[in-house]
Amino acid sequence: MKSFEFIKVYDLKNNNHYMEDIQNATLKSDKFGLKITNGLFGSNEWWEAIDRGSIKKYTVEGVITKIFMSGDLPPNKWTL
């Protein structure tokens, strides 16, 4: 069996622009955003709720076998 070294390709904690967009939608719109039950998305309070287990945390690991840029395939062929 081959041994693979996994490389992190995405980390929500480092995506400040995305978190700011969600926070703005939450605070400035009645139609978009997330509930503030466990704190504002991306806030220290929110991350602490994840650490406590109040918000479930999921980690996805795997091997990327193909990568497609948007528009590379016809809409009925979106598979990896």
DSSP file (Angstrom, degrees, kcal/mol; ACC not computed):
  #  RESIDUE AA STRUCTURE BP1 BP2  ACC     N-H-->O    O-->H-N    N-H-->O    O-->H-N    TCO  KAPPA ALPHA  PHI   PSI    X-CA   Y-CA   Z-CA
    1    1 A M              0   0    0      0, 0.0     2,-0.1     0, 0.0     0, 0.0   0.000 360.0 360.0 360.0 134.8    0.0    0.0    0.0
    2    2 A K        -     0   0    0      1,-0.0     2,-0.5     0, 0.0     0, 0.0  -0.424 360.0-134.9 -73.3 147.1    1.3    3.4   -0.9
    3    3 A S        -     0   0    0     -2,-0.1     2,-0.4     2,-0.0    -1,-0.0  -0.901  21.6-161.6-103.4 130.6    1.9    6.0    1.8
    4    4 A F        -     0   0    0     -2,-0.5     2,-0.7    59,-0.0    59,-0.0  -0.879  15.5-141.8-113.9 143.3    0.7    9.5    1.1
    5    5 A E        -     0   0    0     -2,-0.4     2,-0.3     2,-0.0    -2,-0.0  -0.920  27.6-138.1 -99.0 118.3    1.7   12.8    2.7
    6    6 A F        -     0   0    0     -2,-0.7     2,-0.5    57,-0.0    57,-0.1  -0.557  13.2-159.0 -81.3 140.1   -1.5   14.8    3.0
    7    7 A I        -     0   0    0     -2,-0.3     2,-0.4     0, 0.0    -2,-0.0  -0.975  22.3-122.0-117.6 126.9   -1.4   18.5    2.2
    8    8 A K        +     0   0    0     -2,-0.5     3,-0.1     1,-0.2    53,-0.0  -0.540  29.9 178.6 -68.7 124.8   -4.0   20.8    3.6
    9    9 A V        +     0   0    0     -2,-0.4     2,-0.3     1,-0.3    -1,-0.2   0.572  65.4  23.5-104.5 -13.3   -5.7   22.5    0.7
   10   10 A Y        +     0   0    0      5,-0.0     2,-0.4     0, 0.0    -1,-0.3  -0.975  52.7 178.7-154.6 139.2   -8.3   24.6    2.6
   11   11 A D    >   -     0   0    0     -2,-0.3     3,-1.7    -3,-0.1     4,-0.2  -0.920  18.4-154.0-142.1 113.4   -8.6   25.9    6.1
   12   12 A L  G >  S+     0   0    0     -2,-0.4     3,-2.0     1,-0.3     7,-0.2   0.849  93.6  64.8 -55.7 -37.3  -11.7   28.0    7.0
   13   13 A K  G 3  S+     0   0    0      1,-0.3    -1,-0.3     6,-0.0     3,-0.1   0.768 103.6  48.1 -59.6 -24.3   -9.8   29.8    9.8
   14   14 A N  G <  S+     0   0    0     -3,-1.7     2,-0.9     1,-0.2    -1,-0.3   0.335  88.1  88.7 -98.4   6.7   -7.6   31.4    7.1
   15   15 A N    <>  +     0   0    0     -3,-2.0     4,-2.1    -4,-0.2     5,-0.2  -0.568  45.8 159.2-104.2  69.1  -10.3   32.5    4.8
   16   16 A N  H  >  +     0   0    0     -2,-0.9     4,-2.7     1,-0.2     5,-0.2   0.861  70.0  56.1 -59.9 -39.9  -11.0   35.9    6.3
   17   17 A H  H  > S+     0   0    0     -3,-0.2     4,-2.1     2,-0.2    -1,-0.2   0.925 109.3  46.4 -61.2 -44.8  -12.7   37.3    3.2
   18   18 A Y  H  > S+     0   0    0      2,-0.2     4,-2.2     1,-0.2    -1,-0.2   0.929 112.8  49.4 -62.8 -46.1  -15.3   34.5    3.2
   19   19 A M  H  X S+     0   0    0     -4,-2.1     4,-2.6     1,-0.2    -2,-0.2   0.902 110.2  51.0 -62.3 -40.3  -15.9   34.9    6.9
   20   20 A E  H  X S+     0   0    0     -4,-2.7     4,-2.7     2,-0.2    -1,-0.2   0.900 108.6  52.1 -63.3 -40.4  -16.4   38.7    6.5
   21   21 A D  H  X S+     0   0    0     -4,-2.1     4,-2.2     2,-0.2    -2,-0.2   0.920 112.1  45.4 -61.7 -43.5  -18.9   38.1    3.7
   22   22 A I  H  X S+     0   0    0     -4,-2.2     4,-2.4     2,-0.2    12,-0.3   0.908 112.8  50.9 -67.0 -41.4  -20.9   35.7    5.8
   23   23 A Q  H  X S+     0   0    0     -4,-2.6     4,-2.5     2,-0.2     5,-0.2   0.922 110.8  48.6 -61.7 -44.4  -20.8   38.1    8.8
   24   24 A N  H  X S+     0   0    0     -4,-2.7     4,-2.4     1,-0.2    -1,-0.2   0.908 111.8  49.1 -62.4 -42.1  -21.9   41.0    6.7
   25   25 A A  H  X S+     0   0    0     -4,-2.2     4,-1.1    -5,-0.2     7,-0.4   0.901 112.9  48.5 -63.6 -39.8  -24.8   39.0    5.3
   26   26 A T  H  < S+     0   0    0     -4,-2.4    -2,-0.2     1,-0.2    -1,-0.2   0.911 119.8  36.2 -65.7 -43.4  -25.8   37.9    8.8
   27   27 A L  H  < S+     0   0    0     -4,-2.5    -2,-0.2    -5,-0.2    -1,-0.2   0.752 125.2  36.1 -84.6 -25.2  -25.7   41.4   10.3
   28   28 A K  H  < S+     0   0    0     -4,-2.4     2,-0.4    -5,-0.2    -1,-0.2   0.402 108.4  59.1-113.9   2.6  -27.0   43.4    7.3
   29   29 A S     <  -     0   0    0     -4,-1.1    -1,-0.0     3,-0.3     0, 0.0  -0.979  49.5-159.8-136.9 146.1  -29.7   41.2    5.7
   30   30 A D  S    S+     0   0    0     -2,-0.4    -1,-0.1     1,-0.1    -4,-0.0   0.577  99.0  48.1 -90.6 -12.7  -32.9   39.6    6.7
   31   31 A K  S    S+     0   0    0     -6,-0.1     2,-0.3     1,-0.0    -1,-0.1   0.634 111.9  40.3-103.2 -17.5  -32.7   37.1    3.7
   32   32 A F  S    S+     0   0    0     -7,-0.4    -3,-0.3     2,-0.1     2,-0.2  -0.848  79.1  53.9-131.4 163.9  -29.1   35.9    4.0
   33   33 A G  S    S-     0   0    0     -2,-0.3     2,-0.3    -5,-0.1   -10,-0.1  -0.574  72.5 -69.7 110.9-173.2  -26.6   34.8    6.7
   34   34 A L        -     0   0    0    -12,-0.3     7,-0.1    -2,-0.2    -2,-0.1  -0.849  46.1 -94.8-122.3 155.2  -26.5   32.4    9.5
   35   35 A K        -     0   0    0     -2,-0.3     3,-0.3     1,-0.1     6,-0.1  -0.372  26.1-140.2 -64.1 149.0  -28.2   32.2   12.9
   36   36 A I    >   +     0   0    0      1,-0.2     3,-1.5     4,-0.1    -1,-0.1  -0.013  61.7 126.1-101.3  27.9  -26.1   33.7   15.8
   37   37 A T  T 3  S+     0   0    0      1,-0.3    -1,-0.2     2,-0.1     3,-0.1   0.871  85.7  25.8 -54.0 -43.1  -27.1   30.9   18.2
   38   38 A N  T 3  S-     0   0    0      1,-0.5    11,-0.3    -3,-0.3    -1,-0.3   0.016 133.5 -70.9-112.0  25.7  -23.4   30.1   19.0
   39   39 A G  S <  S-     0   0    0     -3,-1.5    -1,-0.5     7,-0.1     2,-0.2  -0.239  74.0 -45.5 104.8 163.3  -21.9   33.5   18.2
   40   40 A L  S >  S-     0   0    0      1,-0.1     3,-2.8    -4,-0.1     6,-0.5  -0.482  76.2 -91.2 -67.6 131.9  -21.3   35.3   15.0
   41   41 A F  T 3  S+     0   0    0      1,-0.3    -1,-0.1    -2,-0.2   -18,-0.1  -0.156 112.2  11.0 -46.0 125.9  -19.8   33.1   12.3
   42   42 A G  T 3  S+     0   0    0      1,-0.3    -1,-0.3    -3,-0.1    -2,-0.1   0.364  98.3 127.4  85.2  -5.1  -16.0   33.3   12.5
   43   43 A S  S <> S-     0   0    0     -3,-2.8     4,-2.4     1,-0.1    -1,-0.3  -0.331  76.3-107.4 -78.9 165.9  -15.9   35.2   15.8
   44   44 A N  H  > S+     0   0    0      1,-0.2     4,-2.5     2,-0.2     5,-0.2   0.905 123.1  53.8 -57.5 -41.6  -13.9   34.0   18.9
   45   45 A E  H  > S+     0   0    0      1,-0.2     4,-1.7     2,-0.2    -1,-0.2   0.893 108.5  49.5 -59.8 -40.5  -17.2   32.9   20.5
   46   46 A W  H  > S+     0   0    0     -6,-0.5     4,-1.4     2,-0.2    -2,-0.2   0.920 111.1  47.8 -65.5 -46.0  -18.1   30.9   17.5
   47   47 A W  H  X S+     0   0    0     -4,-2.4     4,-2.2     1,-0.2    -2,-0.2   0.868 110.0  53.6 -64.4 -36.2  -14.7   29.1   17.4
   48   48 A E  H  X S+     0   0    0     -4,-2.5     4,-2.3     1,-0.2    -1,-0.2   0.872 104.4  55.2 -65.0 -36.3  -15.0   28.4   21.1
   49   49 A A  H  X>S+     0   0    0     -4,-1.7     5,-1.8   -11,-0.3     6,-1.4   0.855 107.8  49.8 -64.3 -34.1  -18.4   26.8   20.5
   50   50 A I  H ><5S+     0   0    0     -4,-1.4     3,-0.5     4,-0.2    -2,-0.2   0.932 109.8  49.9 -67.5 -45.6  -16.6   24.5   18.0
   51   51 A D  H 3<5S+     0   0    0     -4,-2.2    -2,-0.2     1,-0.2    -1,-0.2   0.865 111.7  49.0 -60.6 -36.7  -13.9   23.6   20.5
   52   52 A R  H 3<5S-     0   0    0     -4,-2.3    -1,-0.2    -5,-0.1    -2,-0.2   0.699 116.2-115.2 -74.6 -20.3  -16.6   22.8   23.2
   53   53 A G  T <<5S+     0   0    0     -4,-0.9    -3,-0.2    -3,-0.5    -2,-0.1   0.481  83.3 121.8  95.4   3.7  -18.5   20.7   20.7
   54   54 A S  S   <S+     0   0    0     -5,-1.8     2,-0.5    -6,-0.2    -4,-0.2   0.822  80.1  42.5 -66.8 -30.3  -21.6   22.9   20.6
   55   55 A I  S    S-     0   0    0     -6,-1.4    -2,-0.2    -9,-0.1    -1,-0.2  -0.979  99.5-120.2-114.6 126.7  -21.0   23.2   16.9
   56   56 A K        -     0   0    0     -2,-0.5     2,-0.4     1,-0.0    -5,-0.1  -0.371  24.0-149.2 -68.1 144.0  -20.1   19.9   15.2
   57   57 A K        -     0   0    0     -7,-0.1     2,-0.4    -2,-0.1    -1,-0.0  -0.947  10.4-167.3-117.5 134.6  -16.7   19.8   13.4
   58   58 A Y        -     0   0    0     -2,-0.4     2,-0.5     2,-0.0    -2,-0.0  -0.968   5.1-163.9-123.3 137.6  -16.0   17.7   10.3
   59   59 A T        -     0   0    0     -2,-0.4     2,-0.5     2,-0.0    -2,-0.0  -0.984   7.2-159.5-119.1 130.1  -12.7   16.9    8.8
   60   60 A V        +     0   0    0     -2,-0.5     2,-0.4     2,-0.0    -2,-0.0  -0.941  13.1 177.4-112.1 125.7  -12.5   15.6    5.2
   61   61 A E        +     0   0    0     -2,-0.5     2,-0.3   -53,-0.0   -53,-0.0  -0.941  19.6 113.4-124.2 148.6   -9.4   13.7    4.1
   62   62 A G        -     0   0    0     -2,-0.4     2,-0.5     2,-0.0    -2,-0.0  -0.986  59.6 -76.9 175.4-172.6   -8.8   12.1    0.8
   63   63 A V        -     0   0    0     -2,-0.3     2,-0.5   -57,-0.1    -2,-0.0  -0.958  34.1-136.5-115.2 125.0   -6.8   12.0   -2.4
   64   64 A I        +     0   0    0     -2,-0.5     3,-0.1     1,-0.2    -2,-0.0  -0.704  25.6 175.2 -79.3 122.3   -7.6   14.4   -5.2
   65   65 A T        +     0   0    0     -2,-0.5     2,-0.3     1,-0.3    -1,-0.2   0.716  63.4  12.4-103.9 -25.1   -7.6   12.5   -8.4
   66   66 A K        -     0   0    0      2,-0.0     2,-0.4     0, 0.0    -1,-0.3  -0.990  59.6-156.6-148.4 150.7   -8.7   15.1  -10.9
   67   67 A I        -     0   0    0     -2,-0.3     2,-0.4    -3,-0.1    13,-0.0  -0.999   9.6-171.9-130.3 132.0   -9.2   18.8  -10.9
   68   68 A F        -     0   0    0     -2,-0.4     2,-0.2     5,-0.0     3,-0.1  -0.982  16.5-139.6-123.2 135.0  -11.5   20.7  -13.2
   69   69 A M    >   -     0   0    0     -2,-0.4     3,-2.1     1,-0.1     4,-0.3  -0.611  46.3 -82.4 -83.7 152.4  -11.7   24.5  -13.6
   70   70 A S  T 3  S+     0   0    0      1,-0.3    -1,-0.1    -2,-0.2     0, 0.0  -0.283 118.4  24.0 -58.2 137.5  -15.2   25.9  -14.0
   71   71 A G  T 3  S+     0   0    0      2,-0.2    -1,-0.3    -3,-0.1    -2,-0.0   0.397  88.9 110.8  89.0  -3.0  -16.4   25.7  -17.6
   72   72 A D  S <  S+     0   0    0     -3,-2.1    -2,-0.1     2,-0.1    -1,-0.0   0.799  78.8  35.1 -74.2 -27.8  -14.0   22.8  -18.5
   73   73 A L  S    S-     0   0    0     -4,-0.3    -2,-0.2     2,-0.0     5,-0.1  -0.897  92.5 -97.6-126.1 153.1  -16.8   20.2  -18.8
   74   74 A P    >   -     0   0    0      0, 0.0     3,-2.3     0, 0.0    -2,-0.1  -0.367  47.3-104.8 -61.7 151.9  -20.4   20.3  -20.1
   75   75 A P  G >  S+     0   0    0      0, 0.0     3,-0.8     0, 0.0    -2,-0.0   0.751 119.1  56.9 -53.5 -30.1  -22.9   20.6  -17.1
   76   76 A N  G 3  S+     0   0    0      1,-0.2     0, 0.0     3,-0.0     0, 0.0   0.391 100.2  61.2 -84.9   6.5  -23.9   16.9  -17.3
   77   77 A K  G <   +     0   0    0     -3,-2.3     2,-2.0     2,-0.0    -1,-0.2   0.022  60.5 137.3-119.1  26.8  -20.3   15.7  -16.9
   78   78 A W    <   +     0   0    0     -3,-0.8     2,-0.3    -5,-0.1    -1,-0.0  -0.501  36.1 123.1 -78.0  79.2  -19.5   17.2  -13.4
   79   79 A T              0   0    0     -2,-2.0    -2,-0.0     1,-0.1    -3,-0.0  -0.929 360.0 360.0-133.4 159.3  -17.7   14.2  -11.9
   80   80 A L              0   0    0     -2,-0.3   -15,-0.1   -13,-0.0    -1,-0.1   0.375 360.0 360.0-103.2 360.0  -14.3   13.5  -10.5
